[in-house]
Amino acid sequence: MEEGPVGGSTELRRFADDGRIPNNPKLPLVVYRLALAPSHDLAKQLENRFAENGWTNSWRNGIFTYHHYHSNTHEVLGVAQGQARVCFGGEAGEVLALSAGDVAILPPGTGHKCESATEDFLVVGAYPDGRDYDICPGNPAEHDSAVKRIASVPLPRKDPVFGRTGVLVWQQT
């Protein structure tokens, strides 16, 4: 764990391929704790920050309650309000508590599932360069082709929160 740029912490997590959820063989899940201070319109602040750094095609909602991953893009999830317990990495992964102001950056292949959430839970999601995304539920028949797609996804030019100074950028050097 490292000190985050705004006083929170930065957590990096790696998950193994379990035959259903490939996860990412090179890049970790990045979690910025309190990346942005909770405010009355944190959802808009998250959307703006992500867009400033080239992460668009944003949406507001919750997180699916089944294990899934995206094989064709990175994804950022910024918690705008409430709290949730999210399982990352598939069935054998790790459940992390996320709260308003936290941001998770998922490299392609990273499994995720909402285990529980407060009634007011709201997350903002976005993708580098506004990429479209697929939803892969971890079907073993799609695994090998998904692994090939994951390997071909380009690295984002900027970290969705901290631009050229974020973890996503310096972990590539």
SERO-4910 file (N, C-alpha, C, O; in steps of 0.05 Angstrom, whole numbers):
BEGIN
 pado doro    nc1    nc2    nc3   cac1   cac2   cac3    cc1    cc2    cc3    oc1    oc2    oc3
  Met    A     17    -23      0      0      0      0     18     25      0     39     25     13
  Glu    A      9     45    -14     25     70    -16      7     94     -9    -17     92    -10
  Glu    A     20    116     -3      5    141      2     -7    151    -24      7    153    -44
  Gly    A    -32    157    -24    -46    168    -47    -40    198    -50    -32    211    -31
  Pro    A    -43    208    -74    -37    236    -80    -53    256    -64    -45    279    -62
  Val    A    -77    249    -54    -93    269    -40    -97    262    -10   -116    271      2
  Gly    A    -80    246      1    -81    240     29    -93    213     36    -89    203     58
  Gly    A   -107    201     17   -118    174     20    -95    155     15    -72    162     14
  Ser    A   -102    130     11    -82    110      5    -88     98    -22   -109    101    -33
  Thr    A    -68     85    -33    -70     71    -59    -65     42    -54    -44     34    -42
  Glu    A    -83     25    -63    -81     -4    -59    -79    -17    -87    -93    -10   -105
  Leu    A    -61    -36    -89    -57    -52   -114    -63    -81   -107    -53    -92    -88
  Arg    A    -80    -93   -123    -87   -122   -119    -84   -137   -145    -92   -127   -166
  Arg    A    -73   -161   -143    -71   -178   -167    -87   -204   -161    -88   -214   -139
  Phe    A    -99   -214   -183   -115   -238   -180   -107   -258   -202   -101   -250   -225
  Ala    A   -108   -284   -195   -100   -305   -214   -124   -312   -232   -147   -307   -225
  Asp    A   -118   -322   -255   -138   -333   -273   -149   -358   -260   -134   -376   -253
  Asp    A   -176   -360   -258   -188   -383   -245   -202   -402   -265   -216   -420   -257
  Gly    A   -197   -397   -291   -210   -414   -311   -237   -403   -320   -247   -411   -342
  Arg    A   -248   -386   -305   -273   -373   -312   -269   -343   -315   -276   -331   -336
  Ile    A   -257   -330   -295   -250   -302   -296   -220   -300   -301   -204   -309   -284
  Pro    A   -212   -289   -324   -183   -289   -330   -167   -270   -312   -144   -275   -307
  Asn    A   -180   -248   -304   -165   -226   -290   -144   -216   -310   -145   -221   -333
  Asn    A   -125   -201   -300   -105   -190   -318    -77   -200   -310    -70   -198   -287
  Pro    A    -63   -212   -329    -37   -225   -321    -15   -204   -316      5   -211   -304
  Lys    A    -19   -179   -324      3   -159   -321     -4   -136   -303     13   -126   -288
  Leu    A    -29   -127   -304    -36   -102   -289    -54   -108   -265    -71   -126   -266
  Pro    A    -49    -94   -243    -65    -98   -219    -90    -81   -219    -92    -62   -234
  Leu    A   -109    -89   -203   -132    -71   -195   -119    -49   -179   -102    -54   -161
  Val    A   -127    -24   -184   -118     -1   -169   -142     10   -154   -162     15   -166
  Val    A   -139     14   -128   -160     27   -112   -148     52    -99   -129     50    -83
  Tyr    A   -159     75   -106   -152    100    -92   -173    105    -71   -197    108    -77
  Arg    A   -164    105    -46   -182    112    -24   -185    142    -21   -164    156    -21
  Leu    A   -209    152    -20   -215    181    -18   -200    196    -40   -186    216    -34
  Ala    A   -202    187    -64   -189    200    -87   -201    229    -90   -186    247    -97
  Leu    A   -227    231    -85   -240    257    -85   -256    259    -59   -268    239    -50
  Ala    A   -256    282    -47   -271    286    -22   -301    285    -28   -310    297    -47
  Pro    A   -315    270    -11   -344    269    -15   -356    297    -14   -348    314      2
  Ser    A   -375    302    -32   -388    329    -34   -417    325    -42   -426    302    -47
  His    A   -431    347    -45   -460    345    -52   -464    336    -80   -485    325    -86
  Asp    A   -445    339    -98   -448    330   -126   -422    315   -135   -410    322   -155
  Leu    A   -415    295   -119   -391    280   -125   -393    265   -151   -373    261   -165
  Ala    A   -417    256   -159   -421    242   -185   -412    260   -208   -397    251   -225
  Lys    A   -420    285   -207   -412    304   -229   -382    309   -228   -369    310   -249
  Gln    A   -370    311   -204   -341    315   -201   -326    291   -213   -306    295   -226
  Leu    A   -336    267   -207   -323    243   -218   -325    243   -248   -305    238   -262
  Glu    A   -348    248   -259   -352    248   -288   -333    269   -301   -320    263   -321
  Asn    A   -331    292   -289   -314    313   -300   -284    305   -298   -270    309   -318
  Arg    A   -276    295   -276   -248    287   -273   -241    265   -292   -220    266   -306
  Phe    A   -258    245   -294   -253    223   -313   -251    234   -342   -232    227   -357
  Ala    A   -270    251   -349   -270    262   -377   -245    279   -382   -235    279   -404
  Glu    A   -237    295   -363   -212    311   -366   -188    294   -373   -170    303   -386
  Asn    A   -189    269   -363   -166    251   -368   -172    231   -390   -157    211   -393
  Gly    A   -192    236   -406   -198    219   -430   -214    194   -424   -216    177   -442
  Trp    A   -226    192   -401   -243    169   -394   -272    178   -397   -282    193   -380
  Thr    A   -286    169   -418   -313    178   -423   -331    154   -427   -326    132   -417
  Asn    A   -353    158   -442   -374    137   -444   -384    130   -416   -387    106   -409
  Ser    A   -387    151   -399   -393    146   -371   -423    139   -366   -440    144   -383
  Trp    A   -427    128   -343   -454    120   -335   -456    123   -305   -435    125   -291
  Arg    A   -480    124   -294   -486    124   -265   -504    102   -259   -525     98   -273
  Asn    A   -498     86   -239   -515     64   -231   -502     50   -207   -488     62   -191
  Gly    A   -507     23   -205   -494      6   -185   -475    -12   -200   -466     -6   -222
  Ile    A   -467    -34   -187   -450    -54   -198   -466    -80   -199   -479    -87   -180
  Phe    A   -464    -94   -222   -479   -119   -225   -474   -138   -201   -452   -138   -189
  Thr    A   -494   -153   -194   -493   -171   -171   -485   -200   -180   -491   -219   -166
  Tyr    A   -472   -202   -202   -460   -227   -211   -432   -222   -221   -425   -200   -230
  His    A   -415   -243   -219   -388   -240   -228   -388   -235   -258   -401   -249   -273
  His    A   -372   -216   -266   -368   -210   -295   -342   -194   -298   -330   -186   -279
  Tyr    A   -334   -191   -323   -310   -175   -329   -314   -164   -357   -332   -171   -372
  His    A   -295   -146   -365   -295   -134   -391   -269   -143   -404   -247   -138   -394
  Ser    A   -271   -155   -428   -247   -165   -441   -235   -146   -461   -213   -150   -471
  Asn    A   -249   -124   -466   -240   -106   -488   -233    -78   -479   -228    -60   -495
  Thr    A   -233    -73   -453   -226    -46   -443   -220    -46   -413   -228    -64   -398
  His    A   -206    -25   -405   -204    -19   -376   -230     -6   -367   -245      4   -384
  Glu    A   -235     -5   -341   -259      8   -331   -251     23   -305   -235     12   -289
  Val    A   -263     46   -301   -260     60   -275   -287     61   -262   -307     66   -275
  Leu    A   -287     56   -236   -312     58   -220   -306     77   -197   -290     72   -180
  Gly    A   -321    100   -197   -318    120   -176   -343    120   -159   -365    123   -169
  Val    A   -340    116   -133   -363    116   -115   -372    144   -109   -357    160    -96
  Ala    A   -396    151   -118   -407    178   -114   -422    181    -88   -422    203    -76
  Gln    A   -435    160    -79   -448    161    -53   -453    132    -43   -454    113    -58
  Gly    A   -456    131    -17   -461    105     -4   -436     88     -1   -414     97     -3
  Gln    A   -442     62      4   -420     43      8   -428     16     -4   -452     10     -7
  Ala    A   -408      1    -11   -413    -26    -22   -390    -45    -14   -368    -36    -10
  Arg    A   -396    -70    -14   -376    -91    -12   -375   -104    -39   -395   -116    -48
  Val    A   -352   -102    -52   -349   -112    -80   -327   -134    -80   -305   -130    -70
  Cys    A   -335   -156    -93   -316   -178    -96   -301   -173   -123   -313   -172   -144
  Phe    A   -275   -171   -121   -258   -168   -145   -242   -194   -149   -234   -206   -129
  Gly    A   -239   -202   -174   -222   -225   -180   -237   -251   -184   -223   -271   -189
  Gly    A   -263   -252   -182   -278   -277   -185   -284   -290   -159   -279   -279   -137
  Glu    A   -294   -315   -160   -302   -330   -136   -280   -331   -115   -285   -330    -91
  Ala    A   -255   -334   -124   -233   -337   -106   -219   -310   -101   -197   -309    -90
  Gly    A   -232   -288   -108   -220   -262   -106   -222   -251    -78   -221   -266    -58
  Glu    A   -224   -225    -76   -224   -211    -50   -247   -191    -49   -251   -176    -68
  Val    A   -261   -190    -27   -282   -171    -23   -270   -146    -10   -257   -147     11
  Leu    A   -275   -123    -23   -265    -97    -13   -289    -79     -7   -309    -79    -23
  Ala    A   -288    -64     14   -308    -44     20   -300    -19      6   -278     -9      8
  Leu    A   -320     -8     -9   -316     18    -23   -335     38    -12   -359     31     -7
  Ser    A   -326     63     -9   -343     84      2   -341    109    -16   -324    111    -33
  Ala    A   -359    128    -11   -359    152    -27   -331    165    -27   -319    169     -6
  Gly    A   -322    172    -51   -296    183    -56   -275    163    -65   -254    171    -75
  Asp    A   -281    137    -61   -262    116    -70   -265    112   -100   -287    115   -111
  Val    A   -243    105   -113   -242    100   -142   -227     74   -146   -205     70   -136
  Ala    A   -239     56   -162   -226     30   -170   -221     31   -200   -239     37   -215
  Ile    A   -196     24   -208   -189     22   -236   -184     -7   -242   -166    -20   -231
  Leu    A   -201    -18   -260   -200    -46   -266   -187    -50   -294   -198    -41   -314
  Pro    A   -165    -64   -295   -154    -71   -321   -172    -92   -334   -187   -105   -321
  Pro    A   -170    -95   -361   -187   -114   -374   -183   -142   -362   -161   -150   -355
  Gly    A   -206   -156   -360   -206   -183   -349   -211   -185   -319   -216   -207   -309
  Thr    A   -211   -162   -305   -215   -162   -276   -244   -168   -269   -261   -152   -275
  Gly    A   -248   -190   -255   -275   -197   -246   -285   -178   -225   -269   -169   -208
  His    A   -311   -173   -225   -323   -156   -204   -352   -163   -201   -366   -170   -220
  Lys    A   -361   -160   -176   -389   -167   -169   -396   -152   -143   -380   -152   -124
  Cys    A   -419   -139   -143   -428   -126   -118   -440   -147   -100   -459   -161   -107
  Glu    A   -428   -150    -76   -438   -169    -56   -461   -156    -40   -480   -170    -33
  Ser    A   -458   -131    -33   -479   -117    -18   -473    -87    -21   -451    -78    -25
  Ala    A   -495    -71    -17   -492    -42    -19   -513    -28     -3   -535    -39      1
  Thr    A   -508     -4      6   -528     12     19   -548     21     -3   -542     21    -26
  Glu    A   -572     28      7   -593     36    -12   -586     60    -29   -595     62    -52
  Asp    A   -569     78    -19   -561    102    -33   -536     98    -50   -526    118    -61
  Phe    A   -526     74    -52   -501     69    -67   -504     78    -96   -523     71   -110
  Leu    A   -484     94   -105   -483    104   -132   -454    104   -142   -437    115   -128
  Val    A   -449     92   -165   -423     91   -176   -424    104   -204   -444    103   -218
  Val    A   -401    117   -211   -398    128   -238   -376    111   -251   -354    108   -241
  Gly    A   -383    101   -275   -364     85   -290   -356     99   -315   -372    116   -326
  Ala    A   -332     94   -326   -323    105   -351   -301     88   -362   -290     70   -349
  Tyr    A   -293     94   -387   -274     78   -402   -255     96   -417   -262    117   -427
  Pro    A   -229     87   -419   -209    104   -433   -218    108   -462   -225     90   -476
  Asp    A   -215    133   -471   -222    141   -498   -251    134   -505   -258    131   -528
  Gly    A   -269    132   -485   -297    126   -490   -302     99   -502   -322     95   -515
  Arg    A   -283     81   -498   -286     54   -510   -313     41   -502   -323     46   -480
  Asp    A   -324     25   -520   -347     10   -514   -338    -14   -498   -314    -21   -498
  Tyr    A   -355    -28   -484   -347    -50   -467   -365    -74   -472   -388    -72   -480
  Asp    A   -353    -97   -468   -369   -122   -468   -374   -130   -440   -362   -120   -421
  Ile    A   -392   -149   -436   -398   -160   -409   -395   -190   -411   -411   -203   -424
  Cys    A   -374   -200   -399   -368   -228   -399   -375   -240   -372   -363   -232   -352
  Pro    A   -393   -259   -370   -401   -270   -344   -383   -293   -334   -390   -305   -313
  Gly    A   -361   -299   -347   -344   -320   -337   -351   -347   -348   -346   -367   -334
  Asn    A   -361   -348   -372   -367   -374   -385   -341   -387   -393   -326   -375   -408
  Pro    A   -335   -411   -384   -310   -424   -392   -306   -427   -422   -283   -427   -431
  Ala    A   -328   -429   -437   -325   -431   -466   -314   -406   -479   -303   -407   -501
  Glu    A   -318   -383   -467   -308   -358   -478   -280   -350   -467   -268   -331   -477
  His    A   -270   -365   -448   -246   -358   -434   -222   -353   -452   -209   -332   -451
  Asp    A   -215   -372   -469   -191   -370   -486   -192   -346   -505   -172   -332   -509
  Ser    A   -215   -342   -517   -217   -319   -535   -216   -293   -519   -206   -273   -529
  Ala    A   -227   -292   -495   -226   -268   -479   -197   -262   -471   -189   -239   -471
  Val    A   -181   -282   -464   -153   -278   -457   -139   -265   -480   -122   -247   -476
  Lys    A   -144   -273   -505   -132   -260   -528   -140   -231   -531   -124   -214   -537
  Arg    A   -166   -225   -527   -175   -197   -528   -162   -180   -506   -154   -158   -511
  Ile    A   -160   -191   -482   -148   -177   -460   -120   -169   -467   -111   -146   -461
  Ala    A   -105   -187   -479    -77   -181   -485    -74   -159   -506    -53   -146   -508
  Ser    A    -95   -155   -522    -93   -135   -544   -103   -107   -536   -102    -89   -552
  Val    A   -114   -104   -512   -125    -78   -503   -101    -59   -498    -83    -65   -483
  Pro    A   -102    -35   -510    -80    -16   -506    -81     -4   -477   -103     -3   -465
  Leu    A    -58      4   -468    -57     17   -442    -68     45   -444    -64     59   -464
  Pro    A    -83     54   -425    -94     82   -425    -71    102   -426    -50     97   -414
  Arg    A    -76    125   -439    -55    146   -440    -53    160   -413    -32    171   -406
  Lys    A    -75    161   -398    -76    175   -373    -91    159   -352   -109    144   -358
  Asp    A    -83    164   -327    -97    153   -304   -124    169   -303   -123    193   -307
  Pro    A   -146    156   -297   -172    171   -297   -175    192   -275   -191    210   -278
  Val    A   -160    190   -254   -162    209   -232   -139    229   -232   -144    253   -230
  Phe    A   -114    220   -236    -91    237   -233    -75    242   -259    -52    251   -258
  Gly    A    -88    236   -281    -75    242   -307    -48    229   -311    -46    204   -308
  Arg    A    -28    245   -316     -2    234   -322     15    228   -297     37    218   -299
  Thr    A      4    233   -273     18    227   -249      7    204   -233     18    197   -212
  Gly    A    -14    191   -243    -27    170   -228    -13    143   -230      5    140   -246
  Val    A    -22    125   -214    -10     98   -212    -12     84   -240      7     70   -247
  Leu    A    -33     88   -254    -37     75   -279    -15     83   -299     -8     67   -316
  Val    A     -5    107   -297     16    116   -315     43    106   -305     59     95   -321
  Trp    A     50    110   -279     77    103   -271     81     73   -269    104     64   -269
  Gln    A     60     57   -267     65     28   -266     71     17   -294     79     -6   -297
  Gln    A     68     34   -315     74     26   -342    103     31   -349    113     20   -369
  Thr    A    117     47   -334    145     54   -340    165     35   -329    189     38   -333
***
